Amino acid sequence: MPPRLLSNDEHSRDSAGLRYVYPVVSRRAGGVSVGINLNPNNACNWRCIYCQVPDLTRGGPPPIDLALLDGELCRFLDWAVAGDFMATRVPAGARRLVDVAFSGNGEPTSAAEFPQAVAVVHAALAARGLSDTVAVRLITNGSLLDRASVRSGIASIGTNGGEVWFKVDSGTAQGMTRINGSRTRPEAVSRRLGRCAALARTWVQTCVFRLDGDAPSSAEIDAYLELLAPHVPALAGVHLYGLARPSLQAEAPRLSRLDRESIEAMAERIRHLGLTVRVSP
């Protein structure tokens, strides 16, 4: 049986049989993204109702074996660049290595070794002459930006030309609790977003959907725009995306996709702030 091709619809963290490294075809990144999963225990400090992680639990990751991470990443990069990975595992239109992304099964910055893991990635790319062609990205809920060690890791990403995708799914405390399972206040999100944008090129990433049949309300969208407005000059833009894969959380039956027209209407309101918006319905 030939090896199974990767697709936009399947982001399995064990697709390469490794602990920390997993490849995906990313519709937003536009090619093959090498994921770095620093939360192999499926633990996160948030619990987003649209999350595709199975058996998601509250908490942080176990200690990270940096030597194992380095070995897995180096072997995978060699397979992707000089081996048959692209030809045998990736659809023809997506056979380009676009980034190494800290994402995975929980909040990556919750790992105490996050800054050291960033250094491992940069060294592996540099050793293969990939630093100028393969970006380093952090996909984060931004909740730990008040930690000096987290800011250090993000600053290294920014200095080396990488970027951060910072999750903002709501502009209200009630919405953040409902969608993200977080008690974060909008003013805290705003402060951390500003800190992040000062350290690295930062995109806001926002997931929109229907909950119990209802689209985001006008009041919710107004609050979201109000949260973003002060940061417009510092932000690269907004990734506005819909549900692509089914949630594996208890709320899954309550979620449904938002129609493209509604997403585009929200995108236009964001553009009126002066921000670039990339839509993935």
C-alpha positions, 0 to 999 in steps of 0.5 A: 500500500502506498504511503498516505498523502497529507491533506488540509483536513488531517493534522495528526501530531503522530503522522511522522511517528515522532514525539515532537515533530509532525508535518502538516499541509497548512492552508494558511501557510500555503505548503508543508509546515513542520510542526513542533509539539511541545505539549505531547501530553495533550495539556493546555492552559486554555480549552477552546471549544473548537479544538481538534486535540483528543483527550485535551486536559488542563495543565502544562507539558512535561519536561522537553527532551531538547536533544530528542527534539533536535534529533527528530527535527534534523532527521525530518528536515533532511527527509523533507529536503533531500529525501522522498518525503515531498514526493511520497507524502505531499500532494503535488500542489503543496510540495514546498517547505514553508515553515517550522511552527510551534503549535501542537497539542497545547500552548507551546510557550507553557514549556519551560524550555521554550526559548531553548527549543527556539534556539534548536530550531534556528540552529537546525535550519541554519545548518541546512541553509534554510534560514532564509527560505523557511520561516519560524512561526509561533502559534500561541494564545498569548496568555504567557507573554508576561513571562520574561522567558517567553518574551525572550523566545519570541524576541529570538523568533523576531530577530531571525525574521520569523513571526507570531500568530496570536489568538484573539477569538473574542473581544469580551471577557464573556466571549473568551470564557465561552470560546476559549475556556479562559478567564482572561480579560480583554485588557490583558489580551490587549497588553500582551498583544502589544508586547508581542507585536513589539518583539516579532512580526505578529498576525492576529488569528481568529476563528469564527463559527456559529455556536448553537446556530448563532453567528458572532453578534454585532456587539461581539464584533464591535468589541473585537474591533475595539480591542484590535484598533490601538494595535493596528500600526504594529500588526501585520494583519489578521488571519480570519478562518472558519472551522476546517476540521471537527472539534473533539471537545464536548461542545462539538455538536453545538458548532457549525461553519459560518458561511463565507459571506458572513466571514467576508463581511467581518473581514471588511470591517477589520480592513476598515481599521487599516489591517490586512486580512487573509480569509480561510473560510 
